[in-house]
Amino acid sequence: MIQFLAHFLFLLAAWYWLSWIFRKRMPKSKLFLICASGAGVLSVLAMEAGTWDATVEMFMPGAPPMTSKGTETNTMGCGGLCLISDFKGEFGGMPFHGHGTSTWDPNKKKYVGTWIDSMSSGLSLSEGTYDAAAKKATSTMEGPDPTGKIVKSKTVVEYKDDNTRVMSMFMTGPDGKEVPTMKISYTKKP
């Protein structure tokens, strides 16, 4: 057991050292992606690094979906330990800007994150899991809506391939059933 722990700590130290050495080229560097995949849980975050075109669909009861476009730019930060997201687009003809962070919490054994945007009245917190076999991340988020009321939502991200992912958001309706509220289809820019 001690030998296993020694090997694990050596590999972790090597990954941190390589991340620090090549930090200016992350996440474009193939070396970073190899190290991140070796880090296991952090490789899920690294999959989202880059610039993505986004098609947003908002679902309102009894109305056709409202569609808009946006761009999400994700960078690995803190030496490769977290993902920093910046989303710019429009909603209802108004400019929209959102900012988030995601990381792995080893104590909770879950991914945790924050989100704030130009339509929120405060910070939202999330936590979730990743199913490697299904290539799907599922999380819950809690935070204020534009009126300040605390709301809960569920998010499912499906990773179709290296360049395509779809995020679907759900809220609980008055009848207790999940209702789709938003879908964002992402395509990675070259």
Backbone as CSV, one residue per row, in Angstrom:
resi,resn,N_x,N_y,N_z,CA_x,CA_y,CA_z,C_x,C_y,C_z
1,MET,0.822,-1.192,0.000,0.000,0.000,0.000,0.867,1.258,0.000
2,ILE,1.965,1.234,0.779,2.843,2.395,0.850,3.501,2.634,-0.505
3,GLN,3.880,1.549,-1.197,4.488,1.690,-2.517,3.485,2.305,-3.505
4,PHE,2.240,1.870,-3.466,1.202,2.428,-4.334,1.031,3.917,-4.056
5,LEU,0.961,4.287,-2.774,0.792,5.683,-2.394,1.986,6.509,-2.865
6,ALA,3.197,5.970,-2.725,4.395,6.681,-3.173,4.352,6.912,-4.675
7,HIS,3.948,5.899,-5.459,3.833,6.065,-6.915,2.777,7.103,-7.264
8,PHE,1.639,7.039,-6.589,0.557,7.986,-6.849,1.021,9.422,-6.577
9,LEU,1.675,9.649,-5.433,2.140,10.990,-5.095,3.209,11.460,-6.070
10,PHE,4.086,10.559,-6.521,5.091,10.926,-7.518,4.422,11.364,-8.822
11,LEU,3.441,10.593,-9.296,2.741,10.940,-10.535,1.986,12.259,-10.393
12,LEU,1.355,12.482,-9.252,0.642,13.732,-9.020,1.614,14.907,-9.024
13,ALA,2.763,14.754,-8.356,3.771,15.819,-8.340,4.291,16.082,-9.753
14,ALA,4.510,15.024,-10.524,4.980,15.181,-11.905,3.950,15.928,-12.744
15,TRP,2.674,15.615,-12.565,1.606,16.290,-13.314,1.583,17.776,-12.964
16,TYR,1.673,18.114,-11.672,1.696,19.523,-11.274,2.901,20.232,-11.857
17,TRP,4.069,19.580,-11.822,5.281,20.174,-12.342,5.136,20.439,-13.842
18,LEU,4.659,19.428,-14.597,4.467,19.610,-16.037,3.435,20.697,-16.325
19,SER,2.368,20.757,-15.553,1.351,21.801,-15.729,1.965,23.174,-15.532
20,TRP,2.825,23.320,-14.531,3.452,24.608,-14.255,4.414,24.983,-15.384
21,ILE,5.201,24.029,-15.846,6.180,24.289,-16.905,5.481,24.727,-18.198
22,PHE,4.395,24.034,-18.567,3.722,24.294,-19.840,2.462,25.131,-19.679
23,ARG,2.308,25.877,-18.603,1.065,26.585,-18.297,0.661,27.597,-19.366
24,LYS,1.601,28.192,-20.066,1.256,29.193,-21.070,0.641,28.573,-22.317
25,ARG,0.880,27.277,-22.544,0.352,26.617,-23.737,-0.900,25.799,-23.433
26,MET,-1.357,25.778,-22.182,-2.543,24.987,-21.843,-3.778,25.688,-22.361
27,PRO,-4.827,25.037,-22.743,-4.943,23.602,-22.908,-4.650,23.157,-24.326
28,LYS,-4.015,23.997,-25.149,-3.715,23.631,-26.528,-2.664,22.529,-26.612
29,SER,-1.828,22.458,-25.613,-0.740,21.498,-25.609,-1.258,20.059,-25.503
30,LYS,-0.786,19.185,-26.397,-1.162,17.770,-26.312,-0.641,17.164,-25.014
31,LEU,0.497,17.667,-24.550,1.052,17.178,-23.295,0.077,17.443,-22.146
32,PHE,-0.528,18.635,-22.149,-1.503,18.936,-21.103,-2.669,17.947,-21.148
33,LEU,-3.190,17.702,-22.333,-4.337,16.798,-22.449,-3.972,15.380,-22.004
34,ILE,-2.752,14.946,-22.303,-2.305,13.628,-21.844,-2.219,13.610,-20.322
35,CYS,-1.627,14.656,-19.751,-1.527,14.722,-18.284,-2.906,14.804,-17.652
36,ALA,-3.791,15.592,-18.250,-5.137,15.734,-17.691,-5.892,14.416,-17.746
37,SER,-5.733,13.677,-18.839,-6.435,12.396,-18.907,-5.884,11.429,-17.875
38,GLY,-4.590,11.545,-17.580,-4.006,10.728,-16.524,-4.518,11.143,-15.155
39,ALA,-4.912,12.373,-15.030,-5.434,12.863,-13.757,-6.875,12.409,-13.551
40,GLY,-7.468,11.791,-14.557,-8.807,11.228,-14.402,-9.887,12.276,-14.322
41,VAL,-10.261,12.642,-13.121,-11.401,13.521,-12.923,-11.233,14.879,-13.585
42,LEU,-10.018,15.382,-13.671,-9.809,16.690,-14.287,-9.904,16.634,-15.803
43,SER,-9.767,15.446,-16.385,-9.868,15.333,-17.838,-11.272,15.678,-18.325
44,VAL,-12.277,15.493,-17.481,-13.647,15.866,-17.846,-13.720,17.375,-18.053
45,LEU,-13.084,18.128,-17.185,-13.070,19.580,-17.336,-12.279,19.987,-18.573
46,ALA,-11.157,19.327,-18.820,-10.308,19.664,-19.963,-11.029,19.437,-21.297
47,MET,-12.011,18.525,-21.320,-12.768,18.273,-22.554,-13.493,19.528,-23.023
48,GLU,-13.840,20.423,-22.092,-14.606,21.613,-22.447,-13.731,22.818,-22.759
49,ALA,-12.411,22.687,-22.598,-11.522,23.806,-22.881,-11.579,24.159,-24.361
50,GLY,-11.515,25.452,-24.657,-11.543,25.930,-26.034,-12.664,26.925,-26.238
51,THR,-12.874,27.303,-27.487,-13.928,28.255,-27.841,-15.019,27.509,-28.591
52,TRP,-16.255,27.736,-28.183,-17.409,26.995,-28.692,-18.483,27.941,-29.217
53,ASP,-19.033,27.622,-30.399,-20.241,28.286,-30.886,-21.427,27.643,-30.177
54,ALA,-22.392,28.449,-29.778,-23.527,27.931,-29.032,-24.846,28.363,-29.672
55,THR,-25.764,27.405,-29.797,-27.135,27.694,-30.201,-28.007,27.432,-28.979
56,VAL,-28.669,28.485,-28.508,-29.452,28.424,-27.274,-30.929,28.366,-27.611
57,GLU,-31.629,27.419,-26.984,-33.088,27.334,-27.103,-33.673,27.460,-25.709
58,MET,-34.551,28.457,-25.522,-35.250,28.648,-24.244,-36.689,28.188,-24.442
59,PHE,-37.183,27.385,-23.494,-38.529,26.833,-23.598,-39.451,27.512,-22.591
60,MET,-40.519,28.112,-23.097,-41.544,28.735,-22.258,-42.845,27.964,-22.466
61,PRO,-43.601,27.737,-21.406,-44.857,26.979,-21.550,-45.798,27.620,-22.572
62,GLY,-46.306,26.800,-23.480,-47.286,27.245,-24.465,-46.746,28.133,-25.563
63,ALA,-45.422,28.206,-25.717,-44.835,29.060,-26.753,-43.730,28.295,-27.466
64,PRO,-43.453,28.669,-28.723,-42.329,28.015,-29.415,-41.008,28.425,-28.751
65,PRO,-39.968,27.597,-28.883,-38.675,27.930,-28.264,-38.115,29.252,-28.793
66,MET,-37.520,30.017,-27.901,-36.801,31.229,-28.299,-35.363,30.795,-28.571
67,THR,-34.844,31.151,-29.760,-33.510,30.712,-30.159,-32.572,31.906,-30.268
68,SER,-31.350,31.725,-29.808,-30.329,32.758,-29.948,-28.971,32.088,-30.116
69,LYS,-27.978,32.884,-30.415,-26.613,32.393,-30.618,-25.690,32.993,-29.569
70,GLY,-24.586,32.311,-29.325,-23.599,32.807,-28.380,-22.265,32.136,-28.604
71,THR,-21.289,32.562,-27.815,-19.951,31.980,-27.847,-19.500,31.739,-26.421
72,GLU,-18.975,30.541,-26.187,-18.436,30.213,-24.872,-16.948,29.960,-25.014
73,THR,-16.161,30.625,-24.178,-14.717,30.438,-24.163,-14.340,29.853,-22.805
74,ASN,-13.723,28.672,-22.833,-13.343,27.960,-21.605,-11.838,27.787,-21.556
75,THR,-11.252,28.132,-20.418,-9.818,27.959,-20.229,-9.574,27.210,-18.924
76,MET,-8.514,26.421,-18.914,-8.108,25.750,-17.686,-7.317,26.754,-16.863
77,GLY,-7.629,26.842,-15.587,-6.955,27.782,-14.694,-6.382,27.071,-13.486
78,CYS,-5.723,27.829,-12.644,-5.153,27.321,-11.385,-4.239,26.123,-11.640
79,GLY,-3.392,26.229,-12.663,-2.465,25.143,-12.959,-3.152,23.897,-13.479
80,GLY,-4.313,24.054,-14.102,-5.034,22.913,-14.661,-6.036,22.289,-13.708
81,LEU,-6.299,22.952,-12.578,-7.202,22.373,-11.584,-8.652,22.837,-11.709
82,CYS,-8.904,23.863,-12.528,-10.290,24.314,-12.675,-10.545,24.804,-14.093
83,LEU,-11.816,24.844,-14.457,-12.248,25.348,-15.752,-12.912,26.697,-15.523
84,ILE,-12.505,27.695,-16.284,-13.082,29.032,-16.189,-13.859,29.275,-17.478
85,SER,-15.162,29.552,-17.352,-16.052,29.699,-18.509,-16.515,31.141,-18.648
86,ASP,-16.559,31.591,-19.896,-17.057,32.929,-20.208,-18.019,32.796,-21.385
87,PHE,-19.284,33.147,-21.181,-20.309,33.009,-22.211,-20.811,34.388,-22.603
88,LYS,-20.869,34.646,-23.912,-21.416,35.904,-24.422,-22.428,35.585,-25.511
89,GLY,-23.564,36.254,-25.444,-24.605,36.057,-26.438,-25.688,37.092,-26.264
90,GLU,-26.917,36.690,-26.581,-28.053,37.585,-26.388,-29.250,36.778,-25.917
91,PHE,-30.141,37.454,-25.246,-31.380,36.826,-24.800,-32.488,37.860,-24.943
92,GLY,-33.479,37.552,-25.759,-34.582,38.480,-25.968,-34.141,39.808,-26.548
93,GLY,-33.100,39.779,-27.392,-32.604,40.999,-28.008,-31.676,41.807,-27.125
94,MET,-31.419,41.328,-25.921,-30.536,42.032,-24.984,-29.203,41.276,-24.881
95,PRO,-28.091,42.007,-24.678,-26.809,41.330,-24.494,-26.836,40.460,-23.238
96,PHE,-26.179,39.312,-23.320,-26.111,38.386,-22.192,-24.655,38.014,-21.973
97,HIS,-24.221,38.030,-20.706,-22.853,37.643,-20.379,-22.898,36.806,-19.111
98,GLY,-22.277,35.613,-19.165,-22.218,34.734,-18.007,-20.803,34.283,-17.742
99,HIS,-20.526,33.985,-16.470,-19.182,33.585,-16.077,-19.285,32.458,-15.054
100,GLY,-18.508,31.385,-15.264,-18.560,30.265,-14.339,-17.202,29.668,-14.069
101,THR,-17.138,28.888,-12.999,-15.953,28.111,-12.669,-16.401,26.699,-12.309
102,SER,-15.558,25.728,-12.616,-15.835,24.328,-12.271,-14.548,23.662,-11.826
103,THR,-14.662,22.754,-10.860,-13.509,21.998,-10.399,-13.988,20.698,-9.760
104,TRP,-13.053,19.857,-9.396,-13.352,18.596,-8.712,-13.158,18.826,-7.217
105,ASP,-14.146,18.445,-6.428,-14.031,18.524,-4.968,-13.730,17.125,-4.451
106,PRO,-12.479,16.870,-4.016,-12.121,15.520,-3.578,-12.840,15.091,-2.296
107,ASN,-13.286,16.045,-1.490,-14.011,15.695,-0.272,-15.432,15.225,-0.575
108,LYS,-16.107,15.935,-1.482,-17.470,15.554,-1.872,-17.464,14.444,-2.912
109,LYS,-16.315,14.277,-3.582,-16.191,13.357,-4.717,-17.223,13.711,-5.799
110,LYS,-17.312,15.014,-6.050,-18.222,15.558,-7.061,-17.562,16.764,-7.723
111,TYR,-18.066,17.085,-8.911,-17.674,18.325,-9.561,-18.508,19.435,-8.934
112,VAL,-17.864,20.562,-8.645,-18.576,21.697,-8.069,-18.319,22.912,-8.947
113,GLY,-19.242,23.862,-8.902,-19.074,25.030,-9.744,-19.837,26.234,-9.250
114,THR,-19.542,27.346,-9.889,-20.242,28.599,-9.642,-20.707,29.156,-10.974
115,TRP,-21.757,29.970,-10.933,-22.247,30.626,-12.138,-22.871,31.953,-11.753
116,ILE,-22.586,32.974,-12.538,-23.245,34.269,-12.392,-23.389,34.841,-13.795
117,ASP,-24.499,35.548,-14.031,-24.702,36.135,-15.346,-25.450,37.448,-15.238
118,SER,-25.588,38.102,-16.373,-26.184,39.434,-16.418,-27.689,39.429,-16.155
119,MET,-28.313,38.268,-16.024,-29.746,38.194,-15.715,-30.001,37.669,-14.304
120,SER,-28.956,37.334,-13.569,-29.112,36.789,-12.221,-28.894,37.893,-11.190
121,SER,-29.433,37.665,-10.019,-29.239,38.639,-8.942,-28.214,38.156,-7.930
122,GLY,-27.495,37.080,-8.245,-26.480,36.574,-7.338,-25.810,35.333,-7.884
123,LEU,-24.976,34.731,-7.072,-24.165,33.583,-7.453,-24.937,32.271,-7.284
124,SER,-24.852,31.413,-8.292,-25.440,30.073,-8.213,-24.330,29.064,-7.976
125,LEU,-24.640,28.015,-7.210,-23.680,26.957,-6.904,-24.186,25.640,-7.458
126,SER,-23.265,24.818,-7.971,-23.670,23.529,-8.538,-22.769,22.423,-8.033
127,GLU,-23.277,21.200,-8.120,-22.448,20.023,-7.896,-23.030,18.878,-8.701
128,GLY,-22.127,17.995,-9.167,-22.594,16.917,-10.021,-21.572,15.820,-10.214
129,THR,-21.940,14.893,-11.096,-21.135,13.714,-11.369,-20.973,13.544,-12.872
130,TYR,-20.018,12.676,-13.247,-19.800,12.352,-14.652,-19.850,10.847,-14.816
131,ASP,-20.633,10.387,-15.795,-20.743,8.970,-16.121,-19.934,8.731,-17.395
132,ALA,-18.746,8.162,-17.259,-17.849,7.971,-18.400,-18.443,7.030,-19.441
133,ALA,-19.155,6.004,-19.007,-19.733,5.043,-19.948,-20.800,5.705,-20.826
134,ALA,-21.600,6.579,-20.239,-22.668,7.261,-20.985,-22.186,8.570,-21.605
135,LYS,-20.956,9.002,-21.266,-20.427,10.298,-21.706,-21.410,11.417,-21.361
136,LYS,-21.810,11.437,-20.071,-22.832,12.364,-19.622,-22.493,12.913,-18.236
137,ALA,-22.622,14.221,-18.073,-22.460,14.869,-16.766,-23.840,15.319,-16.298
138,THR,-24.143,15.062,-15.035,-25.429,15.458,-14.463,-25.146,16.262,-13.202
139,SER,-25.774,17.430,-13.094,-25.550,18.258,-11.914,-26.823,18.967,-11.491
140,THR,-26.808,19.442,-10.260,-27.892,20.273,-9.751,-27.298,21.638,-9.440
141,MET,-28.132,22.668,-9.585,-27.687,24.031,-9.328,-28.735,24.731,-8.481
142,GLU,-28.272,25.574,-7.582,-29.174,26.361,-6.754,-28.667,27.791,-6.708
143,GLY,-29.584,28.724,-6.952,-29.195,30.127,-6.929,-30.383,31.023,-7.220
144,PRO,-30.160,32.338,-7.163,-31.264,33.285,-7.351,-31.642,33.469,-8.818
145,ASP,-32.949,33.612,-9.054,-33.413,33.970,-10.395,-33.383,35.500,-10.499
146,PRO,-33.824,36.088,-11.616,-33.757,37.554,-11.757,-34.526,38.319,-10.670
147,THR,-35.519,37.679,-10.031,-36.276,38.358,-8.974,-35.634,38.199,-7.605
148,GLY,-34.617,37.339,-7.489,-33.970,37.087,-6.217,-34.454,35.820,-5.534
149,LYS,-35.491,35.202,-6.082,-36.015,33.950,-5.508,-35.006,32.826,-5.767
150,ILE,-34.727,32.016,-4.737,-33.798,30.890,-4.894,-34.508,29.756,-5.632
151,VAL,-33.899,29.318,-6.720,-34.470,28.247,-7.537,-33.450,27.128,-7.695
152,LYS,-33.953,25.929,-7.940,-33.110,24.765,-8.177,-33.329,24.287,-9.607
153,SER,-32.265,23.793,-10.212,-32.369,23.239,-11.555,-31.463,22.028,-11.666
154,LYS,-31.712,21.250,-12.711,-30.893,20.082,-13.024,-30.323,20.293,-14.416
155,THR,-29.067,19.941,-14.588,-28.414,20.086,-15.876,-27.814,18.750,-16.293
156,VAL,-28.009,18.402,-17.567,-27.413,17.204,-18.137,-26.618,17.634,-19.367
157,VAL,-25.324,17.286,-19.385,-24.471,17.587,-20.536,-24.095,16.269,-21.193
158,GLU,-24.426,16.148,-22.476,-24.077,14.957,-23.259,-22.909,15.317,-24.169
159,TYR,-21.832,14.543,-24.069,-20.656,14.751,-24.905,-20.782,13.826,-26.114
160,LYS,-21.217,14.395,-27.250,-21.459,13.611,-28.463,-20.146,13.127,-29.082
161,ASP,-19.165,14.017,-29.142,-17.816,13.699,-29.617,-16.900,14.806,-29.106
162,ASP,-15.644,14.833,-29.558,-14.685,15.822,-29.050,-15.079,17.259,-29.366
163,ASN,-15.928,17.449,-30.379,-16.258,18.794,-30.838,-17.731,19.153,-30.690
164,THR,-18.512,18.295,-30.044,-19.949,18.539,-29.923,-20.430,18.118,-28.538
165,ARG,-21.166,19.020,-27.895,-21.814,18.687,-26.631,-23.150,19.414,-26.557
166,VAL,-24.070,18.834,-25.804,-25.405,19.413,-25.660,-25.736,19.492,-24.178
167,MET,-26.069,20.696,-23.720,-26.449,20.919,-22.332,-27.962,21.145,-22.280
168,SER,-28.650,20.360,-21.457,-30.096,20.516,-21.267,-30.353,20.856,-19.807
169,MET,-31.198,21.873,-19.579,-31.522,22.290,-18.215,-33.000,22.031,-17.949
170,PHE,-33.283,21.573,-16.729,-34.640,21.250,-16.312,-34.945,21.912,-14.975
171,MET,-36.203,22.274,-14.791,-36.683,22.756,-13.491,-37.882,21.904,-13.106
172,THR,-38.198,21.897,-11.831,-39.339,21.123,-11.363,-40.594,21.974,-11.486
173,GLY,-41.596,21.444,-12.199,-42.851,22.152,-12.398,-43.747,22.042,-11.171
174,PRO,-44.888,22.743,-11.197,-45.812,22.724,-10.063,-46.336,21.326,-9.741
175,ASP,-46.346,20.443,-10.752,-46.837,19.079,-10.539,-45.735,18.135,-10.048
176,GLY,-44.512,18.682,-9.837,-43.401,17.873,-9.343,-42.605,17.194,-10.439
177,LYS,-43.004,17.355,-11.697,-42.298,16.736,-12.811,-41.253,17.695,-13.380
178,GLU,-40.165,17.106,-13.917,-39.128,17.916,-14.544,-39.630,18.500,-15.850
179,VAL,-39.349,19.792,-16.051,-39.765,20.502,-17.252,-38.513,21.057,-17.919
180,PRO,-38.312,20.804,-19.228,-37.137,21.383,-19.902,-37.284,22.900,-19.996
181,THR,-36.220,23.613,-19.644,-36.256,25.076,-19.716,-35.255,25.647,-20.710
182,MET,-34.176,24.910,-20.969,-33.157,25.428,-21.876,-32.334,24.274,-22.460
183,LYS,-31.876,24.492,-23.690,-30.976,23.548,-24.345,-29.938,24.368,-25.088
184,ILE,-28.662,24.032,-24.863,-27.587,24.714,-25.585,-26.789,23.648,-26.335
185,SER,-26.716,23.797,-27.645,-25.926,22.899,-28.498,-24.605,23.611,-28.827
186,TYR,-23.501,22.965,-28.455,-22.175,23.547,-28.620,-21.412,22.837,-29.729
187,THR,-20.721,23.634,-30.548,-19.798,23.104,-31.553,-18.465,23.807,-31.353
188,LYS,-17.405,23.018,-31.184,-16.084,23.582,-30.910,-15.508,24.227,-32.156
189,LYS,-14.971,25.424,-31.977,-14.309,26.111,-33.085,-12.926,25.497,-33.308
190,PRO,-12.485,25.458,-34.565,-11.154,24.888,-34.844,-10.032,25.720,-34.243
